[in-house]
Amino acid sequence: MTVSEVSGRGKQKGIPVQWRVGEYRVDLLPKLKIELVVLDEDVPLVIEAIVGAARTGETGDGKIFILPVEGVVRVRTGDRDENAV
């Protein structure tokens, strides 16, 4: 699992901020990006856990992207395992 602090923009289209010289819009908002690699059979359970913990019902709750992992190369040793997670 990797957790990164990132900036992004979705349907919420930024937020208005009041400053001394007037109002301006912050288009890129702070977000968290969580990357997980799990076994295919665990995907539904992981999705359920994330949605259950993260859903507020408000715009900005996020999205889950599901992608295949083609293989793994351990940098330290160069070992390859096409089936390892």
N, C-alpha and C positions, 0 to 999 in steps of 0.2 A: 504494500500500500504506500502511495506517495500522496502527500497533501501539500499543495502549493497555494500561496497567496497570489492572486492574479487580478487583473482589471478587465472588465468587459462591459458589454451593453446588450440588452435583450429587449423584450417588449416594453419594459419600463422606461426606455429612452432617456435615461439620465434623471437627474433631480435638479430643481431650481435651488440656488444658494444665494442668500442675501449678503452683500458685502458693502463696504463703505461707499464705493463708487456706483453701486446699483446691484441689480440682480443679474446673475449669469447662470448658465446650465452646465453641470458636470455630466458629460456624456459617458465617460468610462467610470464605472462603479467598482469598488473593491468586491471581490468574490473569492470563494475557495474552490479550487479544482482538486478533486479526489480521483486518483487513478488506482484501480484494482485489477489484478489478474487472478481470475478464479476458474475452477473447473466448469465445463459446460453445464454439468448437472447442478451446480450450485448457483447458477445465474438467477433463477427465479427467487431463491431464498435471499440472495444479496439485494436484489431489486426491492423486494418486500421490506427488508430491514431499512434500507436507505430511505424509501418513500415514507415508511412509518415514522422515522426519526426526523425527517427534514420537511415534511409537508406542513405548511401553515395555511394553505388555501389562498395565499396572496400572490400577486405577480412577483416574480423573482425567486420562486422556490427552486428553480433550476431544471436541468434536464439530465437524463441518463443516456449515454451513448454506448451501444454494445458493439464491439468490434472483435474480429477473430485475431488471435495471436498466432503468427505463423511458426514461431520457434523461439528458442532461447539460446543465447551465447553468454557464457560466464566470462567476463572480461579478464579476470585474474588468470584463469587457466586456459581459456580458449575453447573449453568444452562446449559441445553443442548437444542439445537435446530437443528434438522436435516435439516431444510430448510433455515436457516439463512445464510446470506452472510456477 
